[in-house]
């Protein structure tokens, strides 16, 4: 059944995705790798043409194919990650060093507890890293040799969840293409070599949405309730690992509320749906708190020494998201990490941090005015969404020469393609950028024409949610990484609504 509100949200998502894709083609915001226009634009158009004309052969639609792609993709991701191993820096290294020390019986010092007090959201990562250290010790392996295969497992599970989401709406052909596109964008990424929250959260992000979609399909009430509860658990796990999946919970409630008006429900029935949404939100919050407490206990830290009062308030994160940093070469970082802003609130009370954040926001408004503010956030959206490598090698000193050890054979080929200094990295980055922009265009154009469906709305609302999150708060393309499979899913769901595809289907009829 049609829904004006649901259709409007789909169109909003479509306009947004088309806009950032077009800017990425004609006026891209510089990221940490400079893409070549003469390669990216023709390749993007080529991928779009393939999306219109290519048909998946019948043998590739057999039931066993998605399982093979998921398992094979997980193996490929594991091998790529292991062959790309390097000594990463930034927060990933800080947490790993803490995990090694704790597992060796060394208590954390004041500096480590100051860090965890400032960023308590990294406690679940510390628990996972400590598990990796413990398993590695048991089998005489380095922690990365344990945690990188875990990244690969997460990729495999994600690929199968992608299939489950797409096949329900668009069929087996688009689901296979979505799996392969996800494998290229996510399952071959240099990020596979880094044990961090993005991959750990990803299967719960996509799996949670897949479970929620299954709960929305006609079936026995008991089955729908069980699937919905499993979706809440999955999204809660994702949220305990990484903050950004909170947007899924909001999108699910929004989808349910819109669905109330799909049919002429009695007032009592509508009240029941609203009550169920409220109960789901409470369950999500309760599970999130419980899982965070469990992760804190599993990490082995002394929780009494973690001072939550020094963690910045939400207004500080909004102020950070409004910050602009210009490098010497003219590259602009929109709302990225700022050492200056972190130092400015160190040792301050919550009230002082809020006052500082309010002052920063007032200064930004005075500098930019309405027009400048709109231009800043438009540029930030284009910067966040215009990087098909998702800030790979962009953190800390990871991009410096010598990060990857010299290698030969297959490992040498992987280093050439995936290493920032590799001979083939520029071409690899350009083609990946083209694929990403093509996915955005297919999703955006399709959403401008697609009929309203609850499944599509849930995915589209989630994509709008992560777009808003990275627009208002601290951002950069890496923060989208765990949601990339859902963008691919969205493109596959509405692929049949592309103008030329619909014309082709009409001719066949």
C-alpha positions, 0 to 999 in steps of 0.5 A: 500500500502507498504511503505519502510520508514513506514515498517522500522519505525515499525521494529525499534519500534519492536526491541526497545520494544523487547529489553527493555522487554528482559532486563526486564526479564533477567537483570532488572534495579532495581526500587522502588519495587524489583521484584521476578524473579521466579514469573515474568518470569513464569508469563510473559511466561504464559501471552504470551501463553494466548495471543497466544491460547486464543480466545474471545467468540462470546458473548463478541464481541457484540456491547454493551460490550466495553461500559460496560467495559468502564463504569465499568472500570471507576467505578472500578477505582474510587472506587480503588482510593477512597479506596486508598486515602492518604496524598501524597507529592511532587508536587501534594501536593504543587499544592493542597495546593496552590489551597486550599489557593487561593480558601480560598482567600489567595494570594500566597507568594513569595515562591509559585511564585518562584515555579510556575516560575520554573515550569510554566507547573503546572499552568493547574494542579493548575486550575484543583485542584482549580476547585476540591476545589471549587466543594468540598466546594459546596458539603461539600467534600474534594477536593480529593473526587471530583478529584479522581472520575475525574480520574475514568472518565478519565479511562472510556473515555480512555478505550472506546478510546482504543476500538475505536483504536483497533477495526478498525484494529484488530476487537472486540476480540483484542479490548476487551482484550486491554481494560481489559489489560489497566484496569489492568495496569492503572485502578487499579493503586495506582496513582488513589489516586493522583490528577495529570496530568497523568490521566487528560491528558490520555483520550486526548492522546488516544482520540487524536490518535483515532480521527487522525486514524479515519481521516485517514480512507476513508470517505467524505473529510469534515468528515476527516477534522473535525476529524483531527481538533478534533484530533488537539484540543484533543492533544492540550488539552493533551499538555496543561495539560502535556508536553509529548503529544507533541510527538503525534503531531510530530508522526502525522506529520511524519505519514502524510509525510510517507503516501504521498509516499504510492501512486503515488501522483501528486506533487501538491497533495503532496505539499497540504499534506505538507501544511496541516501538516504545518497548523496543526502544527501551529494550535497545537501551537496556541491552546496550547498557548491559552489553557495555557493562559486560564489555567493561568487565571482560576488558579487565580494567578497573572500572572505578578509575574510569571517570565518565564525567570527563567524556565530552558532551554531545554539544562538543561533538557537534562543535567538533563536527563544525570544525574545519581544518585546512592542510598546507596543500589546501585539502580541507578536513570537514569536522574531523579529529582536532587535537586542539579541540581535545586539549581545550576540554581536557581537565574541564567540568561538563559545564565548562565543556558545554560552554566551550562547545557553545562558544565554538559554535557561536564563533563558527556561525559568526564567521560563516553566516547562514550561507557559509554554514550551508556551504560548509555542511554541503562540502562536508557531506560531499567529503564524507560520501565522496571517498570510495576507499573510505579513508584507508591509510588516512589515520595517523602515520599509516600512509608513510613510506615503509609501512608495508614490508617488501614482499614478492609473489601474491603478497607483493601483488596485494601490496602493490594494489592495497598499499598506499605506496603501491605501484597499482594503488592509484588505479585500484583507488580510482576504479573503486571510487568509480564503483562507489559513485556508480552504486550511489547513482543507482541507489539515488536514481532508483529511489527517485522512481521506486514505489514505497515498500517498508523494506526499502524504507528501513534501509533508506532511513538507515542510510539517511541516519548515518548521513545525518550522524556524520554530517552533524557530528565528527565525520569522515568517510571511514565512519560510513564503512560499516554501512557501505553494505546497506548502501549497496543493498539499497541500490540493488533493491531499487535497481529495477526502478531505473528508467531503462530497466523499467522500459526493458521490462515493459518490452518483455511483457 
